[in-house]
Amino acid sequence: MALASCLVDTNILLRATRRADPQHQVASTSLARLANQGTLLYYTPQNIAELWNTMTRPAARNGLGLTASAKCAQSKTA
């Protein structure tokens, strides 16, 4: 049974945009499968803020330590 809609969690967005993440393939495949079933996938401004903060926060503080330009480049390739 297909879902009518789904709010995509920030952790899923993070894994889907990071090809180096061990769970990248699972996240990407799951999102594609849901979309192919006709599920409407939603995200919120809060999700995007959390994604940005995690990607640009220093690695020493549990972030990925990317610069803003590197983060934008990665998001465009995802």
PDB file of N, CA, C and O in Angstrom:
ATOM      1  N   MET A   1       0.838  -1.176   0.000  1.00  0.00           N
ATOM      2  CA  MET A   1       0.000   0.000   0.000  1.00  0.00           C
ATOM      3  C   MET A   1       0.892   1.251   0.000  1.00  0.00           C
ATOM      4  O   MET A   1       1.747   1.418   0.870  1.00  0.00           O
ATOM      5  N   ALA A   2       0.679   2.105  -0.970  1.00  0.00           N
ATOM      6  CA  ALA A   2       1.483   3.321  -1.091  1.00  0.00           C
ATOM      7  C   ALA A   2       0.977   4.392  -0.127  1.00  0.00           C
ATOM      8  O   ALA A   2      -0.219   4.490   0.150  1.00  0.00           O
ATOM      9  N   LEU A   3       1.906   5.180   0.371  1.00  0.00           N
ATOM     10  CA  LEU A   3       1.556   6.315   1.220  1.00  0.00           C
ATOM     11  C   LEU A   3       1.117   7.474   0.333  1.00  0.00           C
ATOM     12  O   LEU A   3       1.649   7.658  -0.762  1.00  0.00           O
ATOM     13  N   ALA A   4       0.152   8.252   0.801  1.00  0.00           N
ATOM     14  CA  ALA A   4      -0.277   9.428   0.045  1.00  0.00           C
ATOM     15  C   ALA A   4       0.783  10.518   0.113  1.00  0.00           C
ATOM     16  O   ALA A   4       1.067  11.177  -0.887  1.00  0.00           O
ATOM     17  N   SER A   5       1.369  10.710   1.293  1.00  0.00           N
ATOM     18  CA  SER A   5       2.402  11.730   1.459  1.00  0.00           C
ATOM     19  C   SER A   5       3.313  11.344   2.614  1.00  0.00           C
ATOM     20  O   SER A   5       2.975  10.512   3.457  1.00  0.00           O
ATOM     21  N   CYS A   6       4.480  11.978   2.623  1.00  0.00           N
ATOM     22  CA  CYS A   6       5.478  11.657   3.645  1.00  0.00           C
ATOM     23  C   CYS A   6       6.349  12.880   3.898  1.00  0.00           C
ATOM     24  O   CYS A   6       6.828  13.507   2.953  1.00  0.00           O
ATOM     25  N   LEU A   7       6.560  13.223   5.169  1.00  0.00           N
ATOM     26  CA  LEU A   7       7.493  14.271   5.553  1.00  0.00           C
ATOM     27  C   LEU A   7       8.860  13.619   5.703  1.00  0.00           C
ATOM     28  O   LEU A   7       9.043  12.746   6.551  1.00  0.00           O
ATOM     29  N   VAL A   8       9.811  14.033   4.892  1.00  0.00           N
ATOM     30  CA  VAL A   8      11.145  13.435   4.889  1.00  0.00           C
ATOM     31  C   VAL A   8      11.970  14.049   6.014  1.00  0.00           C
ATOM     32  O   VAL A   8      12.135  15.267   6.086  1.00  0.00           O
ATOM     33  N   ASP A   9      12.480  13.198   6.881  1.00  0.00           N
ATOM     34  CA  ASP A   9      13.278  13.635   8.023  1.00  0.00           C
ATOM     35  C   ASP A   9      14.632  14.181   7.560  1.00  0.00           C
ATOM     36  O   ASP A   9      15.158  13.775   6.524  1.00  0.00           O
ATOM     37  N   THR A  10      15.172  15.091   8.332  1.00  0.00           N
ATOM     38  CA  THR A  10      16.468  15.700   8.026  1.00  0.00           C
ATOM     39  C   THR A  10      17.562  14.647   7.890  1.00  0.00           C
ATOM     40  O   THR A  10      18.430  14.783   7.027  1.00  0.00           O
ATOM     41  N   ASN A  11      17.547  13.605   8.710  1.00  0.00           N
ATOM     42  CA  ASN A  11      18.563  12.549   8.623  1.00  0.00           C
ATOM     43  C   ASN A  11      18.528  11.861   7.258  1.00  0.00           C
ATOM     44  O   ASN A  11      19.575  11.497   6.722  1.00  0.00           O
ATOM     45  N   ILE A  12      17.352  11.685   6.705  1.00  0.00           N
ATOM     46  CA  ILE A  12      17.226  11.063   5.379  1.00  0.00           C
ATOM     47  C   ILE A  12      17.779  12.017   4.316  1.00  0.00           C
ATOM     48  O   ILE A  12      18.504  11.596   3.415  1.00  0.00           O
ATOM     49  N   LEU A  13      17.435  13.298   4.426  1.00  0.00           N
ATOM     50  CA  LEU A  13      17.967  14.288   3.478  1.00  0.00           C
ATOM     51  C   LEU A  13      19.491  14.332   3.543  1.00  0.00           C
ATOM     52  O   LEU A  13      20.157  14.403   2.511  1.00  0.00           O
ATOM     53  N   LEU A  14      20.034  14.291   4.738  1.00  0.00           N
ATOM     54  CA  LEU A  14      21.480  14.332   4.922  1.00  0.00           C
ATOM     55  C   LEU A  14      22.137  13.127   4.254  1.00  0.00           C
ATOM     56  O   LEU A  14      23.126  13.280   3.537  1.00  0.00           O
ATOM     57  N   ARG A  15      21.609  11.960   4.477  1.00  0.00           N
ATOM     58  CA  ARG A  15      22.190  10.747   3.894  1.00  0.00           C
ATOM     59  C   ARG A  15      22.027  10.715   2.378  1.00  0.00           C
ATOM     60  O   ARG A  15      22.910  10.237   1.666  1.00  0.00           O
ATOM     61  N   ALA A  16      20.920  11.213   1.893  1.00  0.00           N
ATOM     62  CA  ALA A  16      20.678  11.222   0.449  1.00  0.00           C
ATOM     63  C   ALA A  16      21.607  12.192  -0.279  1.00  0.00           C
ATOM     64  O   ALA A  16      21.936  11.968  -1.443  1.00  0.00           O
ATOM     65  N   THR A  17      22.030  13.260   0.384  1.00  0.00           N
ATOM     66  CA  THR A  17      22.902  14.243  -0.265  1.00  0.00           C
ATOM     67  C   THR A  17      24.382  13.935  -0.085  1.00  0.00           C
ATOM     68  O   THR A  17      25.217  14.541  -0.756  1.00  0.00           O
ATOM     69  N   ARG A  18      24.723  13.017   0.795  1.00  0.00           N
ATOM     70  CA  ARG A  18      26.126  12.689   1.073  1.00  0.00           C
ATOM     71  C   ARG A  18      26.477  11.323   0.497  1.00  0.00           C
ATOM     72  O   ARG A  18      26.213  10.294   1.118  1.00  0.00           O
ATOM     73  N   ARG A  19      27.073  11.317  -0.692  1.00  0.00           N
ATOM     74  CA  ARG A  19      27.419  10.044  -1.343  1.00  0.00           C
ATOM     75  C   ARG A  19      28.379   9.197  -0.505  1.00  0.00           C
ATOM     76  O   ARG A  19      28.387   7.973  -0.637  1.00  0.00           O
ATOM     77  N   ALA A  20      29.171   9.815   0.336  1.00  0.00           N
ATOM     78  CA  ALA A  20      30.134   9.083   1.177  1.00  0.00           C
ATOM     79  C   ALA A  20      29.471   8.443   2.394  1.00  0.00           C
ATOM     80  O   ALA A  20      30.090   7.617   3.065  1.00  0.00           O
ATOM     81  N   ASP A  21      28.241   8.805   2.687  1.00  0.00           N
ATOM     82  CA  ASP A  21      27.550   8.249   3.854  1.00  0.00           C
ATOM     83  C   ASP A  21      27.271   6.760   3.627  1.00  0.00           C
ATOM     84  O   ASP A  21      26.818   6.384   2.546  1.00  0.00           O
ATOM     85  N   PRO A  22      27.532   5.908   4.621  1.00  0.00           N
ATOM     86  CA  PRO A  22      27.280   4.473   4.473  1.00  0.00           C
ATOM     87  C   PRO A  22      25.820   4.139   4.149  1.00  0.00           C
ATOM     88  O   PRO A  22      25.543   3.086   3.574  1.00  0.00           O
ATOM     89  N   GLN A  23      24.903   5.009   4.507  1.00  0.00           N
ATOM     90  CA  GLN A  23      23.480   4.753   4.253  1.00  0.00           C
ATOM     91  C   GLN A  23      22.929   5.557   3.067  1.00  0.00           C
ATOM     92  O   GLN A  23      21.715   5.647   2.884  1.00  0.00           O
ATOM     93  N   HIS A  24      23.825   6.135   2.271  1.00  0.00           N
ATOM     94  CA  HIS A  24      23.402   6.939   1.117  1.00  0.00           C
ATOM     95  C   HIS A  24      22.504   6.149   0.170  1.00  0.00           C
ATOM     96  O   HIS A  24      21.426   6.610  -0.206  1.00  0.00           O
ATOM     97  N   GLN A  25      22.952   4.972  -0.208  1.00  0.00           N
ATOM     98  CA  GLN A  25      22.200   4.173  -1.182  1.00  0.00           C
ATOM     99  C   GLN A  25      20.816   3.801  -0.652  1.00  0.00           C
ATOM    100  O   GLN A  25      19.834   3.858  -1.391  1.00  0.00           O
ATOM    101  N   VAL A  26      20.735   3.425   0.611  1.00  0.00           N
ATOM    102  CA  VAL A  26      19.441   3.062   1.216  1.00  0.00           C
ATOM    103  C   VAL A  26      18.501   4.262   1.208  1.00  0.00           C
ATOM    104  O   VAL A  26      17.331   4.137   0.845  1.00  0.00           O
ATOM    105  N   ALA A  27      19.016   5.427   1.609  1.00  0.00           N
ATOM    106  CA  ALA A  27      18.181   6.630   1.654  1.00  0.00           C
ATOM    107  C   ALA A  27      17.717   7.028   0.256  1.00  0.00           C
ATOM    108  O   ALA A  27      16.538   7.315   0.048  1.00  0.00           O
ATOM    109  N   SER A  28      18.639   7.047  -0.696  1.00  0.00           N
ATOM    110  CA  SER A  28      18.304   7.443  -2.063  1.00  0.00           C
ATOM    111  C   SER A  28      17.315   6.478  -2.709  1.00  0.00           C
ATOM    112  O   SER A  28      16.353   6.897  -3.353  1.00  0.00           O
ATOM    113  N   THR A  29      17.560   5.200  -2.531  1.00  0.00           N
ATOM    114  CA  THR A  29      16.667   4.188  -3.105  1.00  0.00           C
ATOM    115  C   THR A  29      15.276   4.268  -2.487  1.00  0.00           C
ATOM    116  O   THR A  29      14.271   4.153  -3.189  1.00  0.00           O
ATOM    117  N   SER A  30      15.223   4.465  -1.180  1.00  0.00           N
ATOM    118  CA  SER A  30      13.932   4.561  -0.496  1.00  0.00           C
ATOM    119  C   SER A  30      13.130   5.769  -0.974  1.00  0.00           C
ATOM    120  O   SER A  30      11.929   5.663  -1.222  1.00  0.00           O
ATOM    121  N   LEU A  31      13.797   6.917  -1.104  1.00  0.00           N
ATOM    122  CA  LEU A  31      13.111   8.111  -1.595  1.00  0.00           C
ATOM    123  C   LEU A  31      12.620   7.914  -3.031  1.00  0.00           C
ATOM    124  O   LEU A  31      11.501   8.298  -3.370  1.00  0.00           O
ATOM    125  N   ALA A  32      13.457   7.318  -3.861  1.00  0.00           N
ATOM    126  CA  ALA A  32      13.065   7.063  -5.251  1.00  0.00           C
ATOM    127  C   ALA A  32      11.892   6.093  -5.323  1.00  0.00           C
ATOM    128  O   ALA A  32      10.972   6.281  -6.119  1.00  0.00           O
ATOM    129  N   ARG A  33      11.925   5.064  -4.498  1.00  0.00           N
ATOM    130  CA  ARG A  33      10.840   4.082  -4.486  1.00  0.00           C
ATOM    131  C   ARG A  33       9.520   4.724  -4.069  1.00  0.00           C
ATOM    132  O   ARG A  33       8.482   4.484  -4.686  1.00  0.00           O
ATOM    133  N   LEU A  34       9.567   5.541  -3.023  1.00  0.00           N
ATOM    134  CA  LEU A  34       8.356   6.241  -2.580  1.00  0.00           C
ATOM    135  C   LEU A  34       7.827   7.156  -3.681  1.00  0.00           C
ATOM    136  O   LEU A  34       6.628   7.174  -3.961  1.00  0.00           O
ATOM    137  N   ALA A  35       8.727   7.914  -4.301  1.00  0.00           N
ATOM    138  CA  ALA A  35       8.311   8.832  -5.369  1.00  0.00           C
ATOM    139  C   ALA A  35       7.714   8.068  -6.548  1.00  0.00           C
ATOM    140  O   ALA A  35       6.713   8.495  -7.124  1.00  0.00           O
ATOM    141  N   ASN A  36       8.322   6.949  -6.904  1.00  0.00           N
ATOM    142  CA  ASN A  36       7.808   6.137  -8.017  1.00  0.00           C
ATOM    143  C   ASN A  36       6.445   5.534  -7.721  1.00  0.00           C
ATOM    144  O   ASN A  36       5.688   5.228  -8.643  1.00  0.00           O
ATOM    145  N   GLN A  37       6.124   5.358  -6.439  1.00  0.00           N
ATOM    146  CA  GLN A  37       4.807   4.842  -6.048  1.00  0.00           C
ATOM    147  C   GLN A  37       3.757   5.950  -5.997  1.00  0.00           C
ATOM    148  O   GLN A  37       2.584   5.692  -5.727  1.00  0.00           O
ATOM    149  N   GLY A  38       4.186   7.178  -6.256  1.00  0.00           N
ATOM    150  CA  GLY A  38       3.256   8.292  -6.245  1.00  0.00           C
ATOM    151  C   GLY A  38       3.144   9.010  -4.910  1.00  0.00           C
ATOM    152  O   GLY A  38       2.284   9.873  -4.735  1.00  0.00           O
ATOM    153  N   THR A  39       4.011   8.658  -3.971  1.00  0.00           N
ATOM    154  CA  THR A  39       3.995   9.325  -2.670  1.00  0.00           C
ATOM    155  C   THR A  39       4.529  10.742  -2.826  1.00  0.00           C
ATOM    156  O   THR A  39       5.582  10.948  -3.429  1.00  0.00           O
ATOM    157  N   LEU A  40       3.808  11.717  -2.285  1.00  0.00           N
ATOM    158  CA  LEU A  40       4.284  13.093  -2.279  1.00  0.00           C
ATOM    159  C   LEU A  40       5.281  13.247  -1.138  1.00  0.00           C
ATOM    160  O   LEU A  40       4.952  12.977   0.017  1.00  0.00           O
ATOM    161  N   LEU A  41       6.491  13.678  -1.458  1.00  0.00           N
ATOM    162  CA  LEU A  41       7.548  13.827  -0.464  1.00  0.00           C
ATOM    163  C   LEU A  41       7.681  15.300  -0.103  1.00  0.00           C
ATOM    164  O   LEU A  41       7.841  16.154  -0.975  1.00  0.00           O
ATOM    165  N   TYR A  42       7.613  15.583   1.187  1.00  0.00           N
ATOM    166  CA  TYR A  42       7.665  16.956   1.666  1.00  0.00           C
ATOM    167  C   TYR A  42       8.858  17.165   2.582  1.00  0.00           C
ATOM    168  O   TYR A  42       9.327  16.232   3.234  1.00  0.00           O
ATOM    169  N   TYR A  43       9.341  18.395   2.625  1.00  0.00           N
ATOM    170  CA  TYR A  43      10.316  18.834   3.607  1.00  0.00           C
ATOM    171  C   TYR A  43       9.891  20.231   4.039  1.00  0.00           C
ATOM    172  O   TYR A  43       9.084  20.882   3.376  1.00  0.00           O
ATOM    173  N   THR A  44      10.440  20.674   5.147  1.00  0.00           N
ATOM    174  CA  THR A  44      10.061  21.966   5.707  1.00  0.00           C
ATOM    175  C   THR A  44      11.286  22.889   5.768  1.00  0.00           C
ATOM    176  O   THR A  44      12.418  22.423   5.639  1.00  0.00           O
ATOM    177  N   PRO A  45      11.068  24.178   5.961  1.00  0.00           N
ATOM    178  CA  PRO A  45      12.206  25.073   6.166  1.00  0.00           C
ATOM    179  C   PRO A  45      13.081  24.620   7.344  1.00  0.00           C
ATOM    180  O   PRO A  45      14.297  24.804   7.319  1.00  0.00           O
ATOM    181  N   GLN A  46      12.471  24.038   8.358  1.00  0.00           N
ATOM    182  CA  GLN A  46      13.226  23.526   9.504  1.00  0.00           C
ATOM    183  C   GLN A  46      14.182  22.414   9.066  1.00  0.00           C
ATOM    184  O   GLN A  46      15.322  22.364   9.528  1.00  0.00           O
ATOM    185  N   ASN A  47      13.726  21.521   8.179  1.00  0.00           N
ATOM    186  CA  ASN A  47      14.591  20.453   7.664  1.00  0.00           C
ATOM    187  C   ASN A  47      15.802  21.036   6.948  1.00  0.00           C
ATOM    188  O   ASN A  47      16.925  20.569   7.139  1.00  0.00           O
ATOM    189  N   ILE A  48      15.579  22.049   6.131  1.00  0.00           N
ATOM    190  CA  ILE A  48      16.671  22.643   5.363  1.00  0.00           C
ATOM    191  C   ILE A  48      17.653  23.351   6.294  1.00  0.00           C
ATOM    192  O   ILE A  48      18.865  23.268   6.095  1.00  0.00           O
ATOM    193  N   ALA A  49      17.138  24.045   7.305  1.00  0.00           N
ATOM    194  CA  ALA A  49      18.019  24.706   8.280  1.00  0.00           C
ATOM    195  C   ALA A  49      18.867  23.681   9.027  1.00  0.00           C
ATOM    196  O   ALA A  49      20.065  23.892   9.215  1.00  0.00           O
ATOM    197  N   GLU A  50      18.263  22.577   9.453  1.00  0.00           N
ATOM    198  CA  GLU A  50      19.010  21.530  10.153  1.00  0.00           C
ATOM    199  C   GLU A  50      20.058  20.900   9.240  1.00  0.00           C
ATOM    200  O   GLU A  50      21.179  20.631   9.673  1.00  0.00           O
ATOM    201  N   LEU A  51      19.701  20.666   7.989  1.00  0.00           N
ATOM    202  CA  LEU A  51      20.630  20.096   7.023  1.00  0.00           C
ATOM    203  C   LEU A  51      21.822  21.030   6.824  1.00  0.00           C
ATOM    204  O   LEU A  51      22.973  20.595   6.866  1.00  0.00           O
ATOM    205  N   TRP A  52      21.541  22.305   6.610  1.00  0.00           N
ATOM    206  CA  TRP A  52      22.600  23.303   6.424  1.00  0.00           C
ATOM    207  C   TRP A  52      23.502  23.371   7.654  1.00  0.00           C
ATOM    208  O   TRP A  52      24.727  23.370   7.534  1.00  0.00           O
ATOM    209  N   ASN A  53      22.895  23.430   8.831  1.00  0.00           N
ATOM    210  CA  ASN A  53      23.676  23.523  10.066  1.00  0.00           C
ATOM    211  C   ASN A  53      24.580  22.312  10.263  1.00  0.00           C
ATOM    212  O   ASN A  53      25.738  22.459  10.654  1.00  0.00           O
ATOM    213  N   THR A  54      24.068  21.140  10.000  1.00  0.00           N
ATOM    214  CA  THR A  54      24.872  19.925  10.159  1.00  0.00           C
ATOM    215  C   THR A  54      26.016  19.891   9.158  1.00  0.00           C
ATOM    216  O   THR A  54      27.136  19.515   9.503  1.00  0.00           O
ATOM    217  N   MET A  55      25.742  20.278   7.931  1.00  0.00           N
ATOM    218  CA  MET A  55      26.779  20.215   6.901  1.00  0.00           C
ATOM    219  C   MET A  55      27.871  21.255   7.106  1.00  0.00           C
ATOM    220  O   MET A  55      29.028  21.002   6.767  1.00  0.00           O
ATOM    221  N   THR A  56      27.533  22.409   7.648  1.00  0.00           N
ATOM    222  CA  THR A  56      28.528  23.477   7.793  1.00  0.00           C
ATOM    223  C   THR A  56      29.126  23.578   9.199  1.00  0.00           C
ATOM    224  O   THR A  56      30.090  24.317   9.401  1.00  0.00           O
ATOM    225  N   ARG A  57      28.576  22.855  10.167  1.00  0.00           N
ATOM    226  CA  ARG A  57      29.130  22.857  11.528  1.00  0.00           C
ATOM    227  C   ARG A  57      30.489  22.154  11.514  1.00  0.00           C
ATOM    228  O   ARG A  57      30.654  21.154  10.816  1.00  0.00           O
ATOM    229  N   PRO A  58      31.464  22.659  12.273  1.00  0.00           N
ATOM    230  CA  PRO A  58      32.789  22.019  12.308  1.00  0.00           C
ATOM    231  C   PRO A  58      32.704  20.547  12.728  1.00  0.00           C
ATOM    232  O   PRO A  58      31.874  20.169  13.554  1.00  0.00           O
ATOM    233  N   ALA A  59      33.568  19.739  12.149  1.00  0.00           N
ATOM    234  CA  ALA A  59      33.589  18.313  12.456  1.00  0.00           C
ATOM    235  C   ALA A  59      33.847  18.066  13.945  1.00  0.00           C
ATOM    236  O   ALA A  59      33.334  17.101  14.511  1.00  0.00           O
ATOM    237  N   ALA A  60      34.623  18.918  14.564  1.00  0.00           N
ATOM    238  CA  ALA A  60      34.918  18.779  15.992  1.00  0.00           C
ATOM    239  C   ALA A  60      33.674  18.971  16.861  1.00  0.00           C
ATOM    240  O   ALA A  60      33.658  18.594  18.032  1.00  0.00           O
ATOM    241  N   ARG A  61      32.635  19.562  16.271  1.00  0.00           N
ATOM    242  CA  ARG A  61      31.389  19.780  17.012  1.00  0.00           C
ATOM    243  C   ARG A  61      30.252  18.944  16.423  1.00  0.00           C
ATOM    244  O   ARG A  61      29.097  19.372  16.418  1.00  0.00           O
ATOM    245  N   ASN A  62      30.588  17.740  15.923  1.00  0.00           N
ATOM    246  CA  ASN A  62      29.617  16.782  15.411  1.00  0.00           C
ATOM    247  C   ASN A  62      28.943  17.242  14.120  1.00  0.00           C
ATOM    248  O   ASN A  62      27.780  16.924  13.871  1.00  0.00           O
ATOM    249  N   GLY A  63      29.671  17.982  13.314  1.00  0.00           N
ATOM    250  CA  GLY A  63      29.171  18.398  12.009  1.00  0.00           C
ATOM    251  C   GLY A  63      30.023  17.785  10.919  1.00  0.00           C
ATOM    252  O   GLY A  63      30.859  16.923  11.189  1.00  0.00           O
ATOM    253  N   LEU A  64      29.816  18.223   9.697  1.00  0.00           N
ATOM    254  CA  LEU A  64      30.597  17.711   8.579  1.00  0.00           C
ATOM    255  C   LEU A  64      31.724  18.642   8.180  1.00  0.00           C
ATOM    256  O   LEU A  64      32.610  18.251   7.420  1.00  0.00           O
ATOM    257  N   GLY A  65      31.705  19.869   8.682  1.00  0.00           N
ATOM    258  CA  GLY A  65      32.790  20.798   8.444  1.00  0.00           C
ATOM    259  C   GLY A  65      32.929  21.291   7.020  1.00  0.00           C
ATOM    260  O   GLY A  65      34.015  21.711   6.621  1.00  0.00           O
ATOM    261  N   LEU A  66      31.860  21.253   6.246  1.00  0.00           N
ATOM    262  CA  LEU A  66      31.923  21.733   4.868  1.00  0.00           C
ATOM    263  C   LEU A  66      31.811  23.252   4.826  1.00  0.00           C
ATOM    264  O   LEU A  66      31.163  23.862   5.676  1.00  0.00           O
ATOM    265  N   THR A  67      32.444  23.848   3.834  1.00  0.00           N
ATOM    266  CA  THR A  67      32.238  25.272   3.613  1.00  0.00           C
ATOM    267  C   THR A  67      30.887  25.440   2.923  1.00  0.00           C
ATOM    268  O   THR A  67      30.328  24.473   2.405  1.00  0.00           O
ATOM    269  N   ALA A  68      30.375  26.635   2.915  1.00  0.00           N
ATOM    270  CA  ALA A  68      29.082  26.887   2.268  1.00  0.00           C
ATOM    271  C   ALA A  68      29.134  26.526   0.781  1.00  0.00           C
ATOM    272  O   ALA A  68      28.185  25.943   0.257  1.00  0.00           O
ATOM    273  N   SER A  69      30.220  26.864   0.103  1.00  0.00           N
ATOM    274  CA  SER A  69      30.314  26.554  -1.327  1.00  0.00           C
ATOM    275  C   SER A  69      30.424  25.054  -1.583  1.00  0.00           C
ATOM    276  O   SER A  69      29.872  24.556  -2.564  1.00  0.00           O
ATOM    277  N   ALA A  70      31.128  24.327  -0.717  1.00  0.00           N
ATOM    278  CA  ALA A  70      31.232  22.874  -0.860  1.00  0.00           C
ATOM    279  C   ALA A  70      29.894  22.215  -0.601  1.00  0.00           C
ATOM    280  O   ALA A  70      29.538  21.251  -1.279  1.00  0.00           O
ATOM    281  N   LYS A  71      29.155  22.711   0.356  1.00  0.00           N
ATOM    282  CA  LYS A  71      27.845  22.169   0.663  1.00  0.00           C
ATOM    283  C   LYS A  71      26.901  22.354  -0.504  1.00  0.00           C
ATOM    284  O   LYS A  71      26.154  21.438  -0.850  1.00  0.00           O
ATOM    285  N   CYS A  72      26.924  23.534  -1.119  1.00  0.00           N
ATOM    286  CA  CYS A  72      26.068  23.795  -2.279  1.00  0.00           C
ATOM    287  C   CYS A  72      26.427  22.879  -3.438  1.00  0.00           C
ATOM    288  O   CYS A  72      25.538  22.364  -4.116  1.00  0.00           O
ATOM    289  N   ALA A  73      27.715  22.671  -3.674  1.00  0.00           N
ATOM    290  CA  ALA A  73      28.157  21.797  -4.750  1.00  0.00           C
ATOM    291  C   ALA A  73      27.699  20.365  -4.512  1.00  0.00           C
ATOM    292  O   ALA A  73      27.267  19.691  -5.448  1.00  0.00           O
ATOM    293  N   GLN A  74      27.788  19.889  -3.267  1.00  0.00           N
ATOM    294  CA  GLN A  74      27.347  18.523  -2.974  1.00  0.00           C
ATOM    295  C   GLN A  74      25.851  18.372  -3.155  1.00  0.00           C
ATOM    296  O   GLN A  74      25.392  17.357  -3.680  1.00  0.00           O
ATOM    297  N   SER A  75      25.092  19.352  -2.734  1.00  0.00           N
ATOM    298  CA  SER A  75      23.639  19.276  -2.836  1.00  0.00           C
ATOM    299  C   SER A  75      23.207  19.249  -4.304  1.00  0.00           C
ATOM    300  O   SER A  75      22.211  18.605  -4.633  1.00  0.00           O
ATOM    301  N   LYS A  76      23.924  19.923  -5.178  1.00  0.00           N
ATOM    302  CA  LYS A  76      23.581  19.949  -6.587  1.00  0.00           C
ATOM    303  C   LYS A  76      23.843  18.602  -7.246  1.00  0.00           C
ATOM    304  O   LYS A  76      23.199  18.271  -8.242  1.00  0.00           O
ATOM    305  N   THR A  77      24.778  17.816  -6.709  1.00  0.00           N
ATOM    306  CA  THR A  77      25.098  16.514  -7.312  1.00  0.00           C
ATOM    307  C   THR A  77      24.219  15.408  -6.763  1.00  0.00           C
ATOM    308  O   THR A  77      24.232  14.298  -7.295  1.00  0.00           O
ATOM    309  N   ALA A  78      23.465  15.675  -5.725  1.00  0.00           N
ATOM    310  CA  ALA A  78      22.657  14.614  -5.110  1.00  0.00           C
ATOM    311  C   ALA A  78      21.370  14.400  -5.861  1.00  0.00           C
ATOM    312  O   ALA A  78      20.569  13.546  -5.482  1.00  0.00           O
TER     313      ALA A  78
END
